[in-house]
Amino acid sequence: MSKPVVSIWGPLSKAQPAAAETAPWDTEWELRNGTAWVFYSSSSQTAVRRPVILADGFAMGASNGHVLYDGLENGDYPFISSLRESGLDVVLLGFNDRSASILDNADVAIECIRRTVADREGDAMLTVGGFSMGGMVTRYALAKMERQREDHQTATYLSYDTPHRGAWLPLGVQAFAHFVKEKWGSSNPLLSLYSDLVNSPAARQMLRWHVATGTEVTLDVAAGQDQERTDFLEALQRMGDWPQRPRLLGVANGTGTGAGNNIPADETAMAALGPKASAQLRTQGRGRQTVAQMAEARQAPITINTTGFPELDGAPGGLFPKAPLLEDAANFGMAAMLAAMVNGQPAELTHNASTFVPTISAVASAEIDDHNALYSKVDRESSDLHDFLCATTNEGHTVMTPELGKWILARLQEM
């Protein structure tokens, strides 16, 4: 069973994942605003020897070591066991707040790198990286350490479906989440959670286009970048954009051939018609388009319009994670659940999940504003990474597969 490593909506089942009563790790390090769970390659070890630091990604609340382990070990490919069997020690890095600023969590990553170097037995160089946002956190952390002339002793940087050129969340979904919170969130806190997640610091920094409220707006493709994203990218540039010393590796959960996920453009994805709220959310198309129309009962409708956007929902890339405890709702699916909670009756859902991290973003080869680049074969020469692998099919964001896991293991064994 394929599982995402980063569980945006919480544990994958009602049962406690990965042996809740017995910790699967050998030791843990308490960090300022985070925790590291350490897996030695040998039972005789009391210190790391060939450490691989992997950071958690964007989600609600604090990281959970059991959930991280479950996603890495108990899906289609036992990644942690495979690394340990090859003589590598695994350090899973978690954050107290996964929706906090990437810059703040980068300080947690720096502390973890320092702790790993101090704990290390021998002089083997580190591998440092992360899943989804965790790849951005560690990218910034390593670059910052170099800028400050601190030796991070890292030979390899690794990103796993990381949104280097931005992530995508349909603008209508964002606006509808805010609309629901603004109208009904005060009476039911659950109706505010999606909106709060979209407006968190990390989301504003990662999303290429961001909508902050449920009010009427028209977004041009060249606009819509949140100020927090602009500030983050400028901070990253001041640190040198990328760490310069490590080998830069990455994998994408989307195809590199240009083959999309077959979600058609400008088609109804979710429709609700109820006593309290009506809404229609459409998949992203090109040209001028209304991507969302929503209204409170007996009130004028609010429209969200776009101009010049590419067909992002169907683009090659890692698909937005599902919520197993919420009927596998993904991005459009979560909007349907909000509408059902407000109206007390089901909404019509045509498309549940769309692309979250386009392939060209995960391999840092082109801007996701460009429709032709999204749907073309990845140009390896234009990537900022030294080497990367794209999935054979478009699959769930941060899903650990034999294809990607074995490629990573082979690259790390080259060290």
C-alpha positions in Angstrom: 0.0 0.0 0.0 1.5 3.3 -1.0 1.6 5.9 1.7 2.8 9.6 1.8 5.7 10.4 4.0 4.2 13.8 4.8 0.7 13.4 6.2 -0.8 16.8 5.9 -4.1 15.8 7.5 -2.8 13.5 10.3 -2.3 9.7 10.8 -3.1 7.3 8.0 -5.5 5.2 10.1 -7.4 5.3 13.4 -4.9 2.7 14.8 -1.7 4.1 16.1 0.9 3.8 13.3 4.2 2.0 13.6 4.1 0.4 17.0 2.9 3.3 19.2 3.9 1.6 22.5 7.5 0.8 21.4 9.5 3.5 19.7 11.1 2.1 16.5 14.0 4.5 16.8 17.2 4.0 18.9 17.3 7.4 20.5 15.8 10.9 20.1 17.2 14.3 20.5 15.2 17.2 21.9 15.9 20.3 19.9 14.7 23.9 20.3 11.3 23.8 18.4 11.8 20.3 17.1 12.8 16.7 17.7 15.2 14.3 15.9 14.5 10.5 15.9 17.7 8.6 15.3 18.0 5.1 13.8 21.4 3.5 14.0 22.5 1.1 11.3 23.8 -1.4 13.8 22.4 -2.5 17.2 26.0 -2.1 18.7 26.1 1.6 17.9 25.7 4.4 20.4 26.5 7.2 17.9 25.9 7.9 14.3 28.6 7.0 11.8 27.1 7.6 8.3 24.2 10.0 9.0 21.4 10.8 6.7 19.2 13.7 8.0 15.7 13.8 6.5 13.3 16.6 7.5 9.5 16.4 7.7 7.3 18.6 5.4 4.4 21.0 5.6 1.3 20.0 7.6 -0.8 21.0 10.6 0.8 21.0 14.0 3.8 19.1 15.3 5.7 16.3 13.6 5.0 12.8 14.8 7.9 10.3 14.7 5.6 7.3 14.5 3.7 8.8 11.5 7.0 9.7 9.7 8.3 6.2 10.3 5.1 4.6 9.1 5.1 6.5 5.8 8.8 5.7 5.2 8.8 2.1 6.3 5.4 0.5 5.9 4.4 1.4 2.4 5.5 -0.1 -0.9 9.2 0.2 0.0 10.9 -0.1 3.4 13.1 3.0 3.0 14.5 3.2 6.6 15.4 -0.5 6.7 17.0 -0.3 3.3 19.2 2.6 4.4 20.2 0.9 7.6 21.0 -2.3 5.9 23.4 -0.5 3.7 25.2 1.0 6.7 23.5 4.4 6.8 22.2 5.9 10.0 18.8 7.8 9.6 18.0 11.0 11.5 14.3 12.0 11.0 13.9 15.7 11.8 10.6 16.9 13.0 9.3 20.4 13.9 7.1 21.6 16.7 5.1 23.6 14.1 5.2 22.4 10.5 3.3 25.4 9.3 5.8 27.9 10.7 8.1 30.0 8.6 10.6 28.0 6.6 13.3 30.4 7.9 12.3 29.6 11.5 12.4 25.8 10.9 15.7 26.2 9.1 17.2 27.1 12.5 15.9 23.8 13.9 17.6 22.0 10.9 20.9 23.9 11.6 20.7 22.8 15.3 20.1 19.2 14.1 23.1 19.3 11.7 25.3 20.6 14.5 24.1 17.9 16.9 24.7 15.2 14.3 28.2 16.4 13.7 28.9 16.5 17.4 27.4 13.0 17.9 29.1 11.4 14.9 31.7 8.7 15.4 34.4 9.1 12.7 34.5 11.6 9.9 31.9 10.4 7.3 30.2 13.3 5.5 26.5 13.9 6.0 23.5 13.6 3.7 21.0 16.3 4.5 17.6 16.9 2.9 13.9 16.5 3.3 10.4 15.7 2.0 8.3 18.5 0.4 8.8 21.6 2.5 11.5 19.8 4.5 13.6 20.0 1.3 13.2 23.8 1.3 14.0 24.1 5.0 17.2 22.1 4.7 18.2 23.9 1.4 18.0 27.2 3.2 19.7 25.8 6.3 22.8 24.5 4.4 23.0 27.7 2.3 22.8 29.8 5.5 25.6 27.8 7.2 27.8 28.3 4.2 27.0 32.0 4.1 28.1 32.3 7.7 31.2 30.2 6.9 30.1 27.4 9.2 31.2 23.9 8.1 28.1 21.8 7.7 30.2 18.7 6.7 27.5 17.7 4.2 28.4 16.0 1.0 24.9 15.4 -0.4 21.7 17.4 -0.4 18.5 15.5 -1.1 15.0 16.8 -1.8 11.9 14.6 -2.2 9.1 16.1 -4.2 10.1 19.6 -2.9 8.4 22.7 -4.4 11.6 24.4 -5.4 9.7 26.6 -7.9 6.5 26.7 -5.9 3.5 24.5 -5.0 0.0 24.7 -6.5 -3.3 24.8 -4.6 -6.3 25.7 -6.8 -7.3 29.3 -6.2 -10.9 28.5 -5.9 -10.2 26.0 -3.2 -8.2 28.6 -1.3 -10.9 31.2 -1.6 -13.7 28.8 -0.7 -11.8 27.7 2.5 -11.6 31.4 3.6 -15.2 32.1 2.6 -16.4 29.2 4.8 -14.3 30.4 7.7 -15.4 34.0 7.4 -19.1 33.1 7.3 -19.4 30.1 9.7 -16.0 29.5 11.3 -16.9 31.3 14.6 -19.7 28.7 15.3 -17.5 25.7 14.4 -13.7 25.8 14.7 -13.4 22.9 12.3 -14.6 25.1 9.5 -11.5 27.3 10.0 -8.8 24.7 9.8 -8.3 24.6 6.0 -8.3 28.4 5.8 -5.8 28.6 8.7 -3.5 26.1 7.0 -3.6 28.0 3.6 -2.8 31.3 5.4 0.0 29.9 7.6 3.5 31.3 7.0 4.9 28.1 5.4 2.0 27.9 2.9 2.4 31.6 2.0 6.1 30.9 1.3 5.6 27.7 -0.7 2.5 28.5 -2.8 3.3 30.1 -6.1 -0.1 31.9 -6.1 -1.9 32.7 -2.9 -5.4 34.0 -2.0 -5.8 35.3 1.6 -9.6 35.9 1.8 -12.9 34.8 0.4 -13.7 38.0 -1.3 -14.0 38.7 -5.0 -10.7 38.9 -6.9 -9.2 38.6 -10.4 -5.7 37.2 -10.4 -3.3 37.6 -13.4 -0.7 34.8 -13.8 2.1 37.3 -13.1 0.5 38.4 -9.8 -0.8 36.7 -6.7 2.5 35.9 -5.1 2.2 36.6 -1.3 4.6 39.0 0.2 5.9 36.3 2.5 6.9 34.3 -0.5 8.7 37.3 -2.0 10.5 37.9 1.3 11.5 34.2 1.6 12.9 34.0 -2.0 14.8 37.2 -1.4 16.2 35.7 1.9 17.2 32.5 0.0 18.9 34.6 -2.7 20.9 36.4 0.0 22.1 33.0 1.3 23.3 32.1 -2.3 20.0 30.4 -3.4 21.5 26.9 -3.1 24.2 25.3 -0.9 27.3 25.3 -3.1 29.4 22.5 -1.6 27.1 19.4 -1.6 26.0 17.3 -4.5 22.4 18.3 -5.2 20.0 15.4 -5.7 16.2 15.3 -6.0 13.2 13.1 -6.9 9.8 14.0 -8.2 6.5 12.1 -7.6 5.4 13.3 -11.1 6.4 12.2 -14.6 9.3 13.8 -16.5 7.8 13.0 -19.9 5.2 15.8 -19.9 2.3 13.3 -19.4 -0.2 14.8 -17.1 -2.8 13.2 -14.8 -5.8 13.5 -17.2 -7.7 16.1 -15.2 -9.4 18.3 -17.8 -9.1 22.1 -17.7 -12.0 24.5 -17.0 -14.4 21.7 -15.8 -16.5 21.6 -12.6 -14.6 19.9 -9.8 -16.9 20.5 -6.9 -20.5 21.9 -6.8 -22.7 22.6 -3.8 -26.2 23.8 -3.6 -27.6 23.9 -0.1 -29.7 25.9 2.3 -26.7 28.0 3.5 -24.0 28.0 0.9 -23.8 27.4 -2.9 -20.5 27.0 -4.7 -19.0 25.9 -7.9 -15.2 25.3 -8.1 -13.6 24.6 -11.5 -10.3 23.2 -12.6 -7.7 25.6 -13.8 -7.7 26.6 -17.5 -6.0 29.1 -19.7 -7.3 32.5 -20.8 -9.7 34.4 -18.7 -11.7 32.1 -16.5 -14.0 32.0 -13.5 -12.5 29.3 -11.2 -14.9 29.8 -8.3 -18.3 31.2 -7.7 -19.8 31.0 -4.1 -22.6 32.6 -2.3 -24.3 32.7 1.1 -28.1 32.1 0.9 -29.9 35.1 -0.5 -26.7 37.0 -1.1 -25.0 38.0 -4.3 -22.4 35.5 -5.6 -18.6 36.1 -5.1 -16.4 35.2 -8.1 -12.7 34.3 -8.3 -11.3 34.9 -11.8 -8.0 34.2 -13.3 -6.2 35.4 -16.4 -3.3 33.7 -18.3 -2.8 30.8 -16.0 -1.5 27.4 -17.3 -3.6 24.2 -16.9 -2.0 23.4 -13.5 -4.5 20.9 -12.0 -3.8 18.3 -14.7 0.0 19.0 -15.0 2.6 16.3 -14.3 3.5 16.3 -10.6 2.9 14.9 -7.2 -0.9 14.8 -6.4 -2.3 16.6 -3.3 -2.3 14.3 -0.3 -5.6 12.6 0.7 -7.0 12.5 4.2 -7.7 8.8 5.1 -9.7 9.7 8.2 -11.8 12.1 6.1 -13.0 9.8 3.3 -9.7 10.3 1.4 -10.6 14.0 0.7 -7.8 15.9 -1.0 -7.8 19.5 -2.1 -11.1 19.8 -4.0 -12.4 17.0 -1.8 -11.8 19.0 1.4 -13.7 21.9 -0.1 -16.6 19.4 -0.7 -16.4 18.3 2.9 -16.6 21.9 4.1 -19.7 22.6 1.9 -21.3 19.4 3.3 -20.6 20.5 6.9 -22.2 23.9 6.3 -25.2 22.7 4.4 -25.8 19.4 6.2 -26.0 17.6 2.8 -23.4 16.2 0.4 -21.7 18.2 -2.3 -21.1 16.9 -5.8 -17.4 16.1 -6.3 -16.0 15.3 -9.8 -12.3 15.7 -9.1 -10.9 15.1 -5.6 -7.1 15.7 -6.0 -5.1 17.7 -8.4 -1.4 18.4 -8.9 0.3 19.9 -5.8 4.0 20.0 -6.7 4.5 20.1 -10.5 7.4 18.0 -11.7 9.4 20.9 -13.1 9.2 22.5 -9.6 10.4 19.4 -7.8 13.4 19.1 -10.1 14.0 22.9 -10.3 14.1 23.0 -14.1 11.5 25.6 -15.1 8.9 28.0 -13.7 5.4 26.6 -13.2 3.9 29.7 -14.8 4.8 28.3 -18.2 2.2 25.9 -19.7 4.5 24.5 -22.3 7.2 23.7 -19.8 4.7 22.0 -17.5 3.6 19.6 -20.3 7.0 19.0 -22.0 9.7 16.5 -21.3 11.9 17.8 -18.5 15.1 19.5 -19.7 17.8 17.9 -17.6 20.3 20.6 -18.6 18.2 23.4 -17.2 17.7 21.8 -13.7 19.5 23.4 -10.7 20.0 19.8 -9.4 23.1 17.8 -10.3 21.0 14.7 -10.7 17.4 13.7 -10.3 14.7 11.1 -11.0 11.1 11.5 -12.0 8.4 8.9 -11.3 7.1 6.7 -14.1 3.5 7.8 -13.3 2.0 10.7 -11.5 1.5 9.6 -7.9 0.7 11.0 -4.5 2.9 13.8 -3.1 5.8 12.3 -1.0 4.7 8.7 -1.6 7.7 6.5 -1.0 8.0 4.0 -3.9 10.6 1.3 -4.8 11.4 3.3 -7.9 12.4 6.4 -6.1 13.7 4.8 -2.9 16.0 2.5 -4.7 17.4 5.3 -6.8 18.2 7.4 -3.7 19.8 4.4 -2.0 22.0 3.8 -5.1 23.1 7.5 -5.2 23.9 7.5 -1.5 26.0 4.3 -1.8 28.2 6.2 -4.2 29.4 8.4 -1.4 
